Structures are given as C-alpha cells and as structure tokens.
Amino acid sequence: MKKMLIFATISIVLLVTITLLINKKENYYKNQISQQELKQNLLEKKEKVIYFYQTNCSHCLKISPIIVPMAKDMNINMEVLNIEKEIDPWKDYNIKGTPTIIHYKDGEEQSRIMGEKSEETFKKWFEQIKKSS
C-alpha cells in the first residue's frame, strides 16, 4: 500500500510538471513601448527598432516566436507596440498591416519589413540594421 501511494504521488507530480512545461508560453510582447515613449524617443533622435503588432494577428502569432528571440540573439533591442486598439500609430507611422517592424535612426525611418516573411528574410533584414548602426 505504501509503495502504491509513493508511486501515485510521483506520477501526479510528473504529470503536473509535464503539463506546466507544455503549457508554458513565452511572452514575446514583454518589451513594450508606448506611443508617447516612441514619439519622445524619435524627437530625441534615438535609434529604435519597433515591432508593430496586434494580439489578434495570425501572422504576428506565427513570426513572433522567430523574430523576438532572433533580435535578442543579435543584440538588437526590438521594442513592441500593440496597435490593435489604436488609430494613431496606423496613420502616424504609415502602418498598412501587421506585423510591421521599423528601424529608426536619428528620428527618421531607415527601413521597414512588413508581413509574414521567411526566417532567413528577417535575419538578413536584422543584419542590415546591425551594419547601419
């Protein structure tokens, strides 16, 4: 009886651990920047890489697990801005759809990449940013 109780306890602990590991989701949107912060940073001519996204965007959901770790691994401080419920970013930054990533330097847009692209395409785009910095 004691062995069965120990076995059952170990089994339950393992099942809970496995379930937690499977359901653990990375928060790809934790490096948030507000519209006000972005506007101020651009006025101050800071270099920025901004990922404009929406939580209900299927393309954003597909590429975020690729581009967020990629930018981090390449030492690019990519900040994210959720434009789902906002109107201003769409017109202020000429966003035609999400995902859109824009590189700003000296307060001006240098380049952008829009839509769901291949991992290699994003990597080349990030490499261009690294070269121009």
TORGU-679567 format. One line per field, with one value per atom (N, C-alpha, C): atom name; x, y, z. Coordinates in nm, 3 decimals, padded with zeros to 5 digits. Example, Ala and Ser with C-alpha at 12.3 -4.5 7.8 and 13.67 -1.06 7.14 Angstrom:
<pts>
atomo	c(N CA C N CA C);
u	c(01.319 01.230 01.320 01.285 01.367 01.290);
v	c(-00.569 -00.450 -00.330 -00.225 -00.106 00.003);
w	c(00.780 00.780 00.780 00.708 00.714 00.787);
</pts>
This chain:
<pts>
atomo	c(N CA C N CA C N CA C N CA C N CA C N CA C N CA C N CA C N CA C N CA C N CA C N CA C N CA C N CA C N CA C N CA C N CA C N CA C N CA C N CA C N CA C N CA C N CA C N CA C N CA C N CA C N CA C N CA C N CA C N CA C N CA C N CA C N CA C N CA C N CA C N CA C N CA C N CA C N CA C N CA C N CA C N CA C N CA C N CA C N CA C N CA C N CA C N CA C N CA C N CA C N CA C N CA C N CA C N CA C N CA C N CA C N CA C N CA C N CA C N CA C N CA C N CA C N CA C N CA C N CA C N CA C N CA C N CA C N CA C N CA C N CA C N CA C N CA C N CA C N CA C N CA C N CA C N CA C N CA C N CA C N CA C N CA C N CA C N CA C N CA C N CA C N CA C N CA C N CA C N CA C N CA C N CA C N CA C N CA C N CA C N CA C N CA C N CA C N CA C N CA C N CA C N CA C N CA C N CA C N CA C N CA C N CA C N CA C N CA C N CA C N CA C N CA C N CA C N CA C N CA C N CA C N CA C N CA C N CA C N CA C N CA C N CA C N CA C N CA C N CA C N CA C N CA C N CA C N CA C N CA C N CA C N CA C N CA C);
u	c(00.082 00.000 00.086 00.192 00.281 00.350 00.390 00.456 00.361 00.235 00.136 00.113 00.111 00.092 00.210 00.330 00.450 00.449 00.415 00.409 00.304 00.188 00.081 00.124 00.189 00.236 00.339 00.434 00.536 00.472 00.377 00.308 00.235 00.166 00.092 00.188 00.297 00.396 00.453 00.484 00.537 00.434 00.310 00.206 00.187 00.186 00.171 00.290 00.410 00.531 00.529 00.494 00.488 00.383 00.267 00.160 00.205 00.270 00.318 00.422 00.511 00.613 00.552 00.454 00.389 00.311 00.244 00.159 00.232 00.358 00.435 00.451 00.409 00.421 00.514 00.599 00.691 00.613 00.641 00.578 00.668 00.632 00.711 00.685 00.590 00.549 00.580 00.681 00.708 00.793 00.864 00.948 00.866 00.760 00.664 00.718 00.674 00.697 00.562 00.535 00.408 00.424 00.311 00.315 00.385 00.358 00.418 00.569 00.614 00.759 00.826 00.761 00.817 00.828 00.722 00.726 00.839 00.854 00.959 01.097 01.113 01.242 01.280 01.181 01.209 01.244 01.178 01.214 01.357 01.398 01.533 01.634 01.585 01.668 01.739 01.670 01.726 01.706 01.799 01.785 01.688 01.592 01.488 01.456 01.421 01.364 01.231 01.121 00.988 00.909 00.854 00.769 00.625 00.552 00.411 00.331 00.247 00.175 00.034 -00.044 -00.177 -00.189 -00.256 -00.268 -00.358 -00.445 -00.535 -00.483 -00.357 -00.296 -00.233 -00.286 -00.234 -00.089 -00.053 00.085 00.181 00.136 00.219 00.242 00.137 00.149 00.248 00.256 00.349 00.494 00.514 00.653 00.714 00.632 00.688 00.783 00.749 00.843 00.975 00.978 01.101 01.179 01.111 01.183 01.223 01.142 01.178 01.306 01.317 01.444 01.560 01.531 01.635 01.694 01.608 01.655 01.737 01.690 01.763 01.900 01.905 02.032 02.130 02.076 02.161 02.190 02.152 02.172 02.104 01.984 01.902 01.789 01.781 01.677 01.548 01.474 01.348 01.237 01.172 01.060 00.931 00.825 00.698 00.590 00.503 00.393 00.265 00.171 00.042 -00.047 -00.082 -00.164 -00.307 -00.343 -00.473 -00.590 -00.585 -00.699 -00.667 -00.565 -00.521 -00.536 -00.563 -00.573 -00.446 -00.394 -00.279 -00.159 -00.115 00.004 -00.015 -00.136 -00.161 -00.130 -00.177 -00.152 -00.018 00.019 00.145 00.267 00.263 00.380 00.353 00.242 00.207 00.205 00.139 00.129 00.014 00.045 -00.056 -00.111 -00.038 -00.081 00.022 -00.014 00.078 00.110 00.227 00.334 00.412 00.459 00.548 00.659 00.782 00.896 00.966 00.990 01.053 01.180 01.283 01.411 01.419 01.436 01.450 01.592 01.646 01.778 01.775 01.828 01.825 01.683 01.588 01.449 01.375 01.440 01.380 01.375 01.273 01.264 01.377 01.447 01.555 01.510 01.435 01.386 01.271 01.198 01.088 01.073 01.013 00.978 00.835 00.752 00.610 00.568 00.475 00.414 00.491 00.436 00.496 00.600 00.725 00.837 00.908 01.003 01.081 01.178 01.223 01.320 01.447 01.489 01.610 01.593 01.475 01.449 01.459 01.401 01.411 01.557 01.629 01.768 01.850 01.832 01.904 01.867 01.740 01.695 01.760 01.761 01.826 01.977 02.039 02.182 02.210 02.119 02.134 02.126 02.039 02.028 02.160 02.214 02.341 02.452 02.456 02.559 02.545 02.421 02.398 02.408 02.416 02.422 02.562);
v	c(-00.120 00.000 00.126 00.123 00.238 00.264 00.156 00.170 00.230 00.189 00.242 00.392 00.432 00.573 00.656 00.606 00.676 00.684 00.572 00.570 00.668 00.671 00.763 00.908 00.939 01.075 01.118 01.031 01.061 01.080 00.996 01.006 01.139 01.179 01.306 01.424 01.421 01.529 01.537 01.422 01.420 01.473 01.432 01.480 01.631 01.683 01.827 01.901 01.850 01.913 01.914 01.802 01.793 01.888 01.892 01.982 02.127 02.165 02.303 02.337 02.245 02.269 02.282 02.200 02.205 02.335 02.378 02.496 02.627 02.619 02.742 02.813 02.938 03.015 03.133 03.155 03.268 03.396 03.499 03.628 03.706 03.705 03.772 03.922 03.966 04.106 04.181 04.137 04.200 04.326 04.345 04.464 04.577 04.617 04.715 04.857 04.935 05.078 05.143 05.254 05.324 05.419 05.463 05.559 05.687 05.730 05.853 05.838 05.724 05.700 05.698 05.633 05.626 05.765 05.844 05.980 06.060 06.049 06.122 06.073 05.942 05.886 05.933 05.942 05.987 06.135 06.214 06.356 06.373 06.281 06.283 06.216 06.175 06.114 05.986 05.909 05.781 05.675 05.582 05.470 05.370 05.325 05.234 05.129 05.011 04.906 04.872 04.900 04.884 04.780 04.687 04.581 04.619 04.661 04.695 04.566 04.532 04.405 04.421 04.315 04.304 04.165 04.155 04.025 03.930 03.985 03.901 03.878 03.908 03.894 03.755 03.673 03.537 03.536 03.632 03.639 03.677 03.768 03.807 03.686 03.607 03.488 03.388 03.381 03.288 03.337 03.467 03.514 03.558 03.594 03.641 03.541 03.410 03.314 03.303 03.356 03.353 03.484 03.596 03.724 03.781 03.758 03.815 03.752 03.618 03.560 03.592 03.600 03.632 03.770 03.869 04.005 04.006 03.936 03.930 03.866 03.755 03.685 03.772 03.863 03.950 04.083 04.089 04.211 04.333 04.313 04.422 04.442 04.562 04.592 04.626 04.524 04.544 04.561 04.677 04.703 04.680 04.649 04.614 04.714 04.740 04.834 04.770 04.744 04.685 04.794 04.782 04.885 04.836 04.730 04.667 04.763 04.839 04.925 05.073 05.101 05.239 05.281 05.407 05.460 05.536 05.612 05.698 05.627 05.513 05.450 05.414 05.375 05.336 05.452 05.571 05.685 05.752 05.763 05.832 05.761 05.629 05.552 05.479 05.517 05.461 05.308 05.252 05.107 05.059 04.971 04.917 04.784 04.717 04.589 04.541 04.436 04.379 04.236 04.192 04.257 04.356 04.462 04.559 04.592 04.586 04.624 04.740 04.846 04.966 04.998 05.030 05.074 05.226 05.294 05.440 05.475 05.578 05.628 05.780 05.850 05.997 06.051 05.980 06.023 05.997 05.932 05.907 05.758 05.719 05.580 05.548 05.440 05.394 05.280 05.187 05.072 05.007 04.926 04.851 04.718 04.625 04.495 04.467 04.426 04.406 04.264 04.212 04.084 03.964 03.850 03.723 03.682 03.684 03.650 03.526 03.478 03.362 03.404 03.307 03.333 03.394 03.345 03.396 03.542 03.578 03.717 03.810 03.769 03.851 03.862 03.751 03.752 03.850 03.848 03.941 04.085 04.110 04.246 04.294 04.207 04.243 04.265 04.185 04.203 04.339 04.383 04.516 04.626 04.607 04.704 04.708 04.590 04.584 04.657 04.642 04.707 04.859 04.906 05.051 05.121 05.043 05.104 05.146);
w	c(00.000 00.000 00.000 00.079 00.090 -00.045 -00.113 -00.242 -00.345 -00.341 -00.434 -00.411 -00.286 -00.252 -00.302 -00.283 -00.331 -00.483 -00.548 -00.694 -00.746 -00.684 -00.725 -00.708 -00.598 -00.572 -00.676 -00.704 -00.804 -00.942 -00.975 -01.104 -01.118 -01.013 -01.015 -01.030 -00.956 -00.966 -01.107 -01.166 -01.303 -01.403 -01.390 -01.480 -01.470 -01.349 -01.329 -01.389 -01.367 -01.421 -01.573 -01.633 -01.779 -01.834 -01.771 -01.815 -01.808 -01.701 -01.688 -01.794 -01.823 -01.924 -02.064 -02.094 -02.224 -02.241 -02.136 -02.145 -02.122 -02.089 -02.067 -02.200 -02.205 -02.327 -02.302 -02.397 -02.388 -02.415 -02.337 -02.360 -02.456 -02.582 -02.683 -02.688 -02.609 -02.614 -02.485 -02.412 -02.282 -02.293 -02.403 -02.420 -02.484 -02.414 -02.466 -02.465 -02.562 -02.564 -02.593 -02.529 -02.552 -02.671 -02.724 -02.834 -02.792 -02.670 -02.619 -02.606 -02.555 -02.542 -02.679 -02.775 -02.910 -02.970 -02.959 -03.013 -02.950 -02.818 -02.748 -02.791 -02.802 -02.846 -02.986 -03.074 -03.210 -03.212 -03.127 -03.115 -03.064 -02.976 -02.921 -03.014 -03.132 -03.237 -03.192 -03.109 -03.064 -03.172 -03.176 -03.269 -03.208 -03.286 -03.237 -03.342 -03.295 -03.379 -03.313 -03.383 -03.325 -03.404 -03.332 -03.388 -03.359 -03.463 -03.452 -03.474 -03.377 -03.384 -03.330 -03.347 -03.287 -03.226 -03.113 -03.048 -03.128 -03.212 -03.291 -03.433 -03.458 -03.590 -03.603 -03.694 -03.709 -03.758 -03.842 -03.891 -03.777 -03.689 -03.574 -03.483 -03.462 -03.378 -03.436 -03.568 -03.632 -03.626 -03.649 -03.658 -03.526 -03.428 -03.300 -03.236 -03.234 -03.175 -03.253 -03.373 -03.453 -03.437 -03.458 -03.465 -03.330 -03.227 -03.096 -03.042 -03.038 -02.994 -03.089 -03.219 -03.316 -03.290 -03.270 -03.241 -03.113 -03.013 -02.886 -02.905 -02.977 -03.002 -03.081 -03.163 -03.244 -03.172 -03.046 -02.964 -03.023 -03.075 -03.125 -03.024 -02.970 -02.872 -02.946 -02.984 -03.055 -02.953 -02.958 -02.869 -02.945 -02.871 -02.935 -02.899 -02.996 -02.978 -03.031 -02.940 -02.977 -03.034 -03.161 -03.224 -03.251 -03.185 -03.206 -03.183 -03.077 -03.042 -03.061 -03.137 -03.156 -03.302 -03.323 -03.459 -03.495 -03.401 -03.428 -03.490 -03.437 -03.497 -03.644 -03.680 -03.819 -03.912 -03.877 -03.966 -03.937 -03.809 -03.774 -03.831 -03.837 -03.883 -04.014 -04.080 -04.210 -04.210 -04.109 -04.097 -04.186 -04.278 -04.370 -04.322 -04.235 -04.181 -04.080 -04.009 -03.912 -03.954 -03.922 -03.848 -03.935 -03.871 -03.935 -03.836 -03.882 -03.798 -03.868 -03.792 -03.849 -03.772 -03.847 -03.789 -03.804 -03.691 -03.689 -03.647 -03.712 -03.675 -03.693 -03.595 -03.597 -03.613 -03.554 -03.556 -03.685 -03.781 -03.912 -03.942 -04.018 -04.060 -04.158 -04.131 -04.219 -04.308 -04.249 -04.325 -04.249 -04.322 -04.261 -04.331 -04.258 -04.315 -04.270 -04.366 -04.337 -04.375 -04.298 -04.331 -04.280 -04.312 -04.271 -04.375 -04.334 -04.422 -04.369 -04.446 -04.401 -04.292 -04.215 -04.109 -04.168 -04.282 -04.348 -04.389 -04.437 -04.477 -04.357 -04.244 -04.123 -04.077 -04.085 -04.041 -04.125 -04.256 -04.344 -04.312 -04.283 -04.251 -04.121 -04.020 -03.893 -03.912 -03.998 -04.026 -04.089 -04.176 -04.237 -04.131 -04.034 -03.924 -03.847 -03.819 -03.744 -03.821 -03.952 -04.033 -04.032 -04.031 -04.039 -03.904 -03.797 -03.663 -03.625);
</pts>
